[in-house]
Amino acid sequence: MLNVNIHNLSLKNPVMTASGTFGYGEEFADFVNLERLGGFIVKGTTGSHREGNPYPRMAETPLGMLNAVGLQNGGVEKFCAEVYHRIKHLDTNIIVNVSGSSIEEYCSVAEQIDALDKIPAIELNISCPNVKKGGMGFGTNPDMAAQVVNEVRKVYHKTLIVKLTPNVTSIVDIAKAVEGAGADSVSLINTLLGMAIDVERQRPYLSTITGGLSGPCVKPVAVRMVWQVAHAVQIPVIGLGGISTAADALEFLMAGAKAIQVGTANFVDPAVTMKIIDGLEDYCNRHGIKDINEIIGII
């Protein structure tokens, strides 16, 4: 009933978790049945160890949160040598979010992940700043986005998902560019750039001043962008941004997403993904839907 396909990936259901909100999956094993998920995406992985940004780097906002964690992770070698062996037995799609500050770093990380048998896909995070271009995000320019995807495509041979930033004038142009460069799927949206100020202390809440806004407050923007992109590309779209209920997930599916990711809601309710899967099953039963694909893209 809930099975969907993302390129060569077969998902038991359309519910996945978003990178940076679910650790390496094992942190949530006491709260959810990881193998019931359509898949989960591990935290952003870079070429070398990163400590991330100075604290404070998270702040609550009305109906959402700001974060500027800064891709804290142990690096790709540690992931391959240690983390991979702890989670590779799980019967679900384990996807690695790949990040970098240069095309060379993206390619190096992707190539190392490509060698891991139990990792069927990567999610390329092109919201990262390109240090060789003065810090401009790879994903904010169609040519730069296409260039990094094209180079990664040469060394990575499994399903390549590209995660798109909403901080652009036309996300459709970026989606078309990465599709043309060889992406098998796109996921959207990443966080919106935001800022919050502590008026009593008269300073920003975050050490980095600005950060990524996520949570229910971004959902209408995310649904709109998913709808636009789904009508503009031929590759599968994965929707995310403020999903916390089955009804939220259904909005994205009806807008054209083949699957969805749950992010910030995991912090509020660690078992939220199981409730969303249950809710999707209940919706299909109540509406006589025998295949979730019947409603995908009906808007």
Phi, psi and omega per residue, in radians:
M1 nan -0.748 -3.038
L2 -1.818 0.047 -3.094
N3 -1.128 2.368 3.046
V4 -2.404 2.834 3.117
N5 -2.145 2.362 3.001
I6 -2.048 1.732 -3.032
H7 0.943 -2.066 -3.116
N8 -1.550 0.028 -3.138
L9 -1.542 2.274 3.034
S10 -1.834 2.054 -3.100
L11 -1.835 2.373 3.099
K12 -1.098 -0.518 3.109
N13 -2.780 2.933 -3.046
P14 -1.416 0.126 -3.020
V15 -1.665 2.053 3.047
M16 -2.175 3.068 3.086
T17 -2.001 2.646 -3.064
A18 -1.549 2.513 3.123
S19 -1.006 2.458 3.093
G20 1.531 -0.115 -3.123
T21 -2.097 0.001 -3.007
F22 -2.377 0.227 -3.135
G23 0.948 -2.266 3.062
Y24 -1.894 0.413 3.135
G25 1.484 -0.801 -3.055
E26 -1.081 -0.470 3.124
E27 -1.142 -0.366 -3.106
F28 -1.824 0.083 -3.042
A29 -1.085 -0.434 3.114
D30 -1.371 -0.239 -3.043
F31 -1.911 -0.512 -3.082
V32 -2.356 2.776 2.988
N33 -1.514 1.734 -3.051
L34 -0.990 -0.575 -3.103
E35 -1.339 -0.125 3.061
R36 -1.491 -0.317 3.131
L37 -1.215 2.618 2.982
G38 -1.106 -0.522 3.084
G39 2.986 2.924 3.018
F40 -2.429 2.623 -3.056
I41 -1.961 2.088 -3.067
V42 -1.291 2.902 -3.067
K43 -1.057 2.742 -3.102
G44 -0.915 2.262 -3.101
T45 -2.025 2.259 -3.092
T46 -2.051 3.083 -3.073
G47 -1.148 -0.561 -3.139
S48 -2.417 2.968 -3.139
H49 -1.022 2.393 3.060
R50 -2.281 2.350 3.107
E51 -1.447 -0.336 -3.090
G52 1.498 -3.012 -3.091
N53 -1.441 2.801 3.097
P54 -1.146 2.690 3.042
Y55 -1.358 2.678 -0.082
P56 -1.321 2.463 -3.096
R57 -2.318 0.196 2.996
M58 -2.442 2.507 3.124
A59 -2.600 2.363 3.099
E60 -1.379 2.469 3.084
T61 -2.273 2.878 3.083
P62 -0.996 2.121 3.131
L63 1.042 0.547 3.104
G64 3.093 -2.884 3.117
M65 -2.651 2.709 3.017
L66 -1.875 2.450 3.043
N67 -2.428 2.571 3.065
A68 -2.478 0.858 -3.074
V69 -1.064 -0.681 3.055
G70 1.489 0.598 3.045
L71 1.024 0.738 3.060
Q72 -1.095 2.160 3.104
N73 -2.917 2.907 -3.070
G74 -1.485 -0.039 -3.124
G75 1.619 2.797 -3.016
V76 -1.163 -0.618 -3.127
E77 -1.134 -0.711 3.108
K78 -1.158 -0.694 3.107
F79 -1.040 -0.839 -3.095
C80 -1.149 -0.666 -3.046
A81 -1.434 -0.509 -3.022
E82 -2.118 -1.073 -3.007
V83 -1.110 -0.780 -3.084
Y84 -0.943 -0.725 -3.069
H85 -1.266 -0.321 3.107
R86 -1.483 -0.371 -3.038
I87 -2.087 -0.154 -3.012
K88 -1.125 -0.315 -3.117
H89 -1.357 -0.239 -3.036
L90 -1.192 2.368 -3.107
D91 -1.551 1.240 3.056
T92 -2.801 3.046 3.140
N93 -1.465 1.955 3.094
I94 -1.708 2.071 -3.051
I95 -2.063 2.369 -3.129
V96 -1.776 2.214 3.042
N97 -1.408 2.118 -3.074
V98 -1.850 2.211 -3.121
S99 -2.246 2.810 3.134
G100 -3.001 2.919 3.124
S101 -1.918 0.048 3.083
S102 -2.686 2.791 3.105
I103 -1.079 -0.651 3.135
E104 -1.064 -0.701 3.138
E105 -1.191 -0.771 3.077
Y106 -0.952 -0.840 -3.083
C107 -1.140 -0.715 -3.140
S108 -1.094 -0.793 3.139
V109 -1.146 -0.804 -3.121
A110 -1.056 -0.703 -3.119
E111 -1.139 -0.674 3.122
Q112 -1.224 -0.654 3.104
I113 -1.218 -0.557 -3.134
D114 -1.005 -0.489 -3.082
A115 -1.413 -0.128 -3.096
L116 -1.562 1.992 -3.021
D117 -1.019 -0.634 -3.011
K118 -1.638 0.179 3.057
I119 -1.944 1.785 -3.020
P120 -1.479 -0.111 -3.067
A121 -2.809 2.766 2.956
I122 -2.170 2.716 3.016
E123 -2.001 1.968 -3.075
L124 -1.462 2.004 -3.125
N125 -1.563 1.712 -3.087
I126 -1.656 0.343 3.031
S127 -1.480 -0.085 -3.100
C128 -1.229 2.596 3.103
P129 -1.309 2.364 3.088
N130 -1.501 1.862 -3.055
V131 -1.116 -0.419 -3.139
K132 -1.412 -0.178 -3.138
K133 -2.043 0.519 3.080
G134 1.291 0.339 3.084
G135 1.616 0.025 3.090
M136 -1.140 2.344 3.135
G137 -1.134 2.404 3.098
F138 -0.959 -0.650 -3.016
G139 -1.468 0.075 -3.130
T140 -1.676 -0.067 -3.123
N141 -2.311 2.188 -3.080
P142 -0.992 -0.697 -3.118
D143 -1.171 -0.752 3.119
M144 -1.167 -0.693 3.127
A145 -1.091 -0.787 3.139
A146 -1.122 -0.663 -3.101
Q147 -1.119 -0.811 -3.116
V148 -1.183 -0.669 3.123
V149 -1.158 -0.733 3.137
N150 -1.057 -0.735 -3.128
E151 -1.242 -0.701 3.105
V152 -1.143 -0.655 3.132
R153 -1.019 -0.499 -3.124
K154 -1.227 -0.461 -3.062
V155 -1.976 -0.187 -3.115
Y156 -1.999 2.237 -2.941
H157 -2.004 0.053 3.122
K158 -1.833 -2.843 -3.093
T159 -1.185 2.175 -3.095
L160 -1.934 1.912 3.086
I161 -1.757 2.366 3.119
V162 -1.995 2.175 -3.115
K163 -1.593 2.188 -3.017
L164 -1.764 2.491 3.061
T165 -1.497 2.499 3.083
P166 -1.494 -0.096 -3.039
N167 -1.472 0.978 -3.107
V168 -2.454 2.850 3.103
T169 -1.254 -0.740 -3.134
S170 -2.378 1.807 3.121
I171 -1.211 -0.420 3.100
V172 -1.098 -0.725 3.132
D173 -1.083 -0.694 3.125
I174 -1.173 -0.758 -3.130
A175 -1.070 -0.771 3.119
K176 -1.116 -0.655 -3.119
A177 -1.138 -0.767 -3.116
V178 -1.303 -0.534 3.046
E179 -1.078 -0.786 3.135
G180 -1.144 -0.433 -3.115
A181 -1.545 -0.076 3.053
G182 2.062 0.152 3.086
A183 -1.159 2.462 3.109
D184 -1.591 -0.313 -3.119
S185 -2.873 2.793 3.008
V186 -2.202 2.537 3.041
S187 -2.075 2.426 -3.095
L188 -2.842 2.497 0.260
I189 -2.000 2.696 2.885
N190 -1.304 -3.088 -3.049
T191 -1.225 2.641 3.035
L192 -1.508 2.472 -3.139
L193 -1.232 2.184 -3.098
G194 -2.465 3.097 -3.082
M195 -2.736 2.538 3.070
A196 -2.451 2.515 -3.060
I197 -2.111 2.320 3.021
D198 -1.458 1.823 -3.012
V199 -1.245 -0.456 3.113
E200 -1.254 -0.735 3.123
R201 -1.538 -0.188 3.080
Q202 1.003 0.834 3.101
R203 -2.725 2.758 3.103
P204 -1.085 2.636 3.100
Y205 -1.198 -0.572 -3.077
L206 -1.686 2.524 3.102
S207 -1.115 -0.472 -3.129
T208 -1.594 0.067 -3.122
I209 1.272 -1.008 3.094
T210 -1.886 2.822 3.134
G211 -2.788 -3.066 -3.094
G212 -1.588 2.187 -3.139
L213 -1.600 2.268 3.123
S214 -2.464 3.049 -3.138
G215 1.881 -3.106 -3.059
P216 -0.941 -0.488 -3.096
C217 -1.111 -0.400 -3.088
V218 -1.658 -0.089 -3.002
K219 -1.012 -0.811 -3.134
P220 -1.047 -0.627 3.092
V221 -1.171 -0.748 -3.117
A222 -1.130 -0.768 3.130
V223 -1.064 -0.746 3.128
R224 -1.070 -0.769 -3.111
M225 -1.201 -0.693 3.076
V226 -1.047 -0.790 3.125
W227 -1.043 -0.776 -3.141
Q228 -1.110 -0.822 -3.082
V229 -1.197 -0.711 -3.125
A230 -1.063 -0.500 3.115
H231 -1.502 -0.097 -3.031
A232 -1.957 -0.329 -3.104
V233 -2.140 2.851 3.134
Q234 -1.718 -0.263 -3.124
I235 -1.474 2.750 -3.118
P236 -1.112 2.531 3.099
V237 -1.915 2.361 3.048
I238 -1.930 2.190 -3.042
G239 -1.783 2.468 3.045
L240 -2.716 2.758 -3.133
G241 2.324 1.580 3.063
G242 1.443 0.306 -3.122
I243 -1.419 2.148 3.111
S244 -2.387 -0.071 3.121
T245 -2.445 2.930 3.079
A246 -1.104 -0.631 3.118
A247 -1.086 -0.701 3.072
D248 -1.047 -0.823 -3.127
A249 -1.047 -0.719 -3.130
L250 -1.108 -0.615 3.078
E251 -1.010 -0.809 -3.123
F252 -1.153 -0.729 3.129
L253 -1.103 -0.767 3.130
M254 -1.171 -0.482 3.106
A255 -1.344 -0.203 3.074
G256 2.207 -0.038 3.111
A257 -1.307 2.373 3.080
K258 -1.424 -0.415 3.118
A259 -2.657 2.954 -3.130
I260 -2.344 2.841 3.044
Q261 -2.173 2.424 3.081
V262 -1.820 2.230 -3.067
G263 -2.068 -1.632 -3.040
T264 -0.955 -0.574 -3.124
A265 -1.044 -0.416 3.101
N266 -1.101 -0.495 3.127
F267 -1.300 -0.512 -3.124
V268 -1.425 -0.756 -3.125
D269 -2.459 1.794 -3.086
P270 -1.043 -0.341 -3.119
A271 -1.756 0.239 -3.023
V272 -1.067 -0.587 -3.106
T273 -1.122 -0.649 3.116
M274 -1.145 -0.662 3.124
K275 -1.179 -0.620 3.120
I276 -1.203 -0.726 3.087
I277 -1.070 -0.791 3.094
D278 -1.031 -0.716 -3.124
G279 -1.154 -0.655 3.102
L280 -1.161 -0.711 3.104
E281 -1.098 -0.747 -3.141
D282 -1.123 -0.724 3.135
Y283 -1.073 -0.794 -3.141
C284 -1.097 -0.719 3.131
N285 -1.139 -0.733 -3.110
R286 -1.196 -0.511 -3.079
H287 -1.796 0.113 3.114
G288 1.157 0.541 -3.133
I289 -1.601 2.083 -3.105
K290 -1.620 -0.256 -3.126
D291 -2.532 2.090 -3.099
I292 -0.990 -0.440 -3.138
N293 -1.114 -0.320 3.132
E294 -1.068 -0.513 -3.071
I295 -1.830 -0.066 -3.116
I296 -1.214 2.137 3.083
G297 1.318 0.412 -3.103
I298 -1.343 -0.209 3.127
I299 -1.515 nan nan
